[in-house]
Amino acid sequence: MTLSIQGASVRRGKLETLKNVSFDIKAGERVALIGHNGAGKTTLMKACLGLLPLFSGSISVLGDKPGGTAAREATAYLPENVSFHPALSGIEVLSMLAALKGADDNIRDLLDIVGLHEAAERRVGTYSKGMRQRLGLAQVLLANPKLAILDEPTSGLDPISRSDFYRLVDGLAQKGCAVLISSHALTELEAKTDRITVLRHGELVVSDSLSALRAEAGLPIRFHIRTTVEAADEFATTLGGQRVNGQQIELSCLPEQKLAVLSQITSLGSKVLDVDIIPPHLDDLYRYFSAEEQQ
């Protein structure tokens, strides 16, 4: 197991900011860590890096304690607000970090991968926030880490850069790197991670795949049905849905009713022009699992 967290608790004075959290991340697995502000996400990440001591429990990085020599060599970290010396150029920053890490990567290739090839010689002080974030992504790629801890890594990136970032994350995972990524951009995480872990007030609420969370929550599935104009009212009544936008009918059902509803829709014949089946999104699941009544 690349990262093993067992009963981890962190205290700041009398306040327990992390409470008995346990889960593992194996090699090549991409795990999303989500929760409201103050849920304990950054606290957990800093504990995994050895920057915060545990009050109780344990954390292991490839068998080493957080902050140990082997753990540091195996781990790459990208904070939400990455900062580099403004007087250095992009290539100077990355060369310095590579020397500290003992990495022999081709620095210019890494800068090209993250889209900073043309800005390699420019001072970091002239970089935009998105460019600094890209430079941070480049240092994550140094020396092929075994564990990547990414705190709001797409902050400041435009949509194309965000897509490129997750392509890089996929590449890390394919090489066996375990990835722990925290973000408020739930739509991004939905299709780009293998498991969703939810923290609430420092406690672990759930940690499972998106499909398993959908099955456990049992939230309604939505149907968007497009029909011919003349059939819309009739089909809305027949299906018990609501007509919107002229030709579209919207309805919802419980997961166990999905096949029966789909069969009913297809039985209506050629006047049904199209059907979209929309399962609960990660936003819906997050609201469900992070609600007070789930505790």
N, C-alpha and C positions, 0 to 999 in steps of 0.2 A: 504494500500500500504506500503510495507516494506521500499523502498527508493523512494523518490519523488524529482526530480530535476526540478526546474521551473525557466527559464530565467537566469540561473547561469552564471555570468561573473566574471573573476579574472583579476586583473591588477598588473603588476610589473613595477612600475614607470609609464611611458607613454605607455608601451607595454601591450596590452590586450591579455593575453595568453589563455583565455577562453571567448567565446563570445555568450551569450544568449542561452545557452544549456538547453534543456528541454526533459526529458523522465522519465519514471517510471519503477520500477522493483517490481513485486509482489512476494509474498511468494512462494517459490518453483521454481522460474524462474531462468534460467541460461542465462545470457546476456554476449555476447562477445563484448569487446570494442577494436576496431582496428583503426589503423591510422599510418602514417609514424612517424619517430622520430621527436619530437617537435610538434606533432599534438594537444597535450593538454591532453593526456590520464592520465599521472601521476598527472598532475595538478588537473584534475577532481577528481581523487581518493583521493588526499590529502585534497581537499575541502570537500569531503564526510566524511572524518575522522575528520574534524575540525582543520586540520593542516595549512590550508591556508584560510584567510578570503575572503568572497565574496565582490566584488565591487558592484554588484547588483544581484537581484534575490534571490532565496531561495533554501535550501536543507533540507529535513526532513527525519530522520531515525526513523521509527515507531512513528512519531508524535513529536519527540524530535529534537532539533537542533544538528548539527554535533559537536562532542566533549562534548555534555551534558552527564550527568550521565547515563541516560537510553540508549542513543545511544552508549556509550562506552561499556556498559554491553552487548549489543546485537550484537556488531560488532567484527569480527575477521579480521585481516589484515596480508597479507604476502607480503613484499616488494620483489623486484627483487633480490637484494643482501642482503639476510637475514644474520644477524650477532648475535652471542651469545658470552658470555665470554669464552675465550679459556681454562681457568683453570677449568671450571665446567664440570662435566660429563653430558651426555645427559639426564639421569634421574634427576639430580640435576637441570638442566635448566628447564625442564618441571614441576618439582615439585614446583619450585619457581614461575613460571608463573601461575600455577594452584592456588597457595595460593593467589597471587595478584588478580586473577580473582574470587576467591571464588568458584572455581570448585571442585567437589568431584569425578572427573573421575578417573578410575584406570589407573595410569600413565604407568605402564608396558604394559597394554593392548593397549594403544595408540601407544607406541613405537613399539609394535609387528605389529600393523596395518600398520604402515608406513615402516616396514622392518628394524627397528633399534634395535630389541630385543637383538641381540648378541653384539651390540655396546653400550648398555645402560650405562655401567659403565666406558666407555672410555671417556677421556677428549675431549671436542669439538674441541680443538686445533689440534687433530689428525684426525678429520673428513675431508673427501673430500668435494668439493662444493656440490655434489649431496647429500651427507649424511646430510650436514647442511640444505639443502633445505627440505629434508624429516623431519628433526626436526622442521622446520618451519611449515610444513604441520600438524605435530602432534599438535602444539600449536593452529592452526586454528580450530582443532576439539574439543578443550577444551570447556566445558560448553554448547555444542550444540548452536552455534551462530544463530541469526536470519538473519544476513547479513554477507557475506564473501566477502571481497575485495581482489582480488588476482592479483598482478602485475608481469607478466612474471613468473608464478609459476613453470613452468616445465624447467626453465633454469638450465642446469647442470644435468638433469635427463636422464638416458638411456631410450631406447624405452619401455622396460618392466615397468620401474618405472613410465613413463609417462602414460601408460595404467592404472596402479594401481592408479595413482593420479586422473584420470578422473572417475574411479570407486568410489573413495572417494567423489568427487564432486557430482556424482549422488546420493550417499547416503545422503549428506547434503541436496540436493534439495528435496529428497523424505521425509525428515523430516520437510520440510517447510522453509528451509533456502534460502534466495534470494542470488544469486551469481553474482558478477560482476567480470569478468576475462579479463585481458588484455594480449595479446600475439601476437608475430609476426609469430607463427607457425600456419598459417591459415588452413592447412590441418587438424590439430588436432581439431580446433574449429568448423569446418564444421559439424561434426557429433555429437559433444558433447555439443552444446548450443542450446537454444530455439530461440534466437533472436540475430541479428547482428547489432551493432551500430558502425557507421563509423564517426570519427572525422577528420577534415582537417583544419589546421591552426586555431585550437581552436573553430571551428564551427561544429555543428552537420549536417552531410550530409544526413544520413538516419538511421532509426532504425526500423527493421522489421524482420520477419522470412526469412529463406533462400529461401523458395518457393516463398514468395511474392517478394523478391528482384529479383529472376530469372524472374518472370513474368513482373516486372517493367522494367528490363533492356532489355529483349527481345534479349539476346545474342544467337548466333547460337548453335544448338545442334549437336554433332558429332556422327557419326555412324562408327563403326569398323565392317566390314563384312568379314567373312572367308568363302571362296568358295573352290570348287575343283580347282586344278591347271589349267585344260583345260578350265574352264569357267571364269577364273579371268579377262582376257582381255575383253571378251564379256560383262560381267556384269559391269565392270568399265565404258565401253562406254554407256551401257544402263542406268545406274544410274547417270552418270555424275560425277563419283568419280575418285579417283587416286589409282592405284595399287601399293602396297608396300609389301615388304617381301614375294614375290611369290604368296601367296594365299589370302592376305588380301587387302581389298579395304576400303579406307577412304573417307568419304564425310560429308558434313555438310548442315544444313538447318535451317530455322527460326522456332521458336517454333510452330507456327500455321501450319507448313508444316509437322510436325513430323508424324502424323498418316498416311498421304498420302504417305510419303516416306516409312514408315514401311510396308504399304500395298503393295507397289510396290516391296519391297524386298521379302516379303513372296510369292508373285506371281511367283517368279523365280524358285520355287520348291526345290527339294531335293539337288540340287547342291550348295545351300546355307547351309553351315555347322554350322554357328554360327553367332549371331549378338549381339554386345554390343552397348547400347545407353548411351552416356556420356553427361549429362547436364553440363552447365557451373559450374566450381568449384568456391569456395569462392575466390581464387586468381584472377580469371577472373572478378568476380563481384567487388572485391575491386579495381582493376585497373579501371573499368568502373565508379564506383561511386566516386572515389577519383580524377578523372581526372579534369583538369582545366575547361574544357568545361561544366562540370556538375554543376558548381557553378553559 
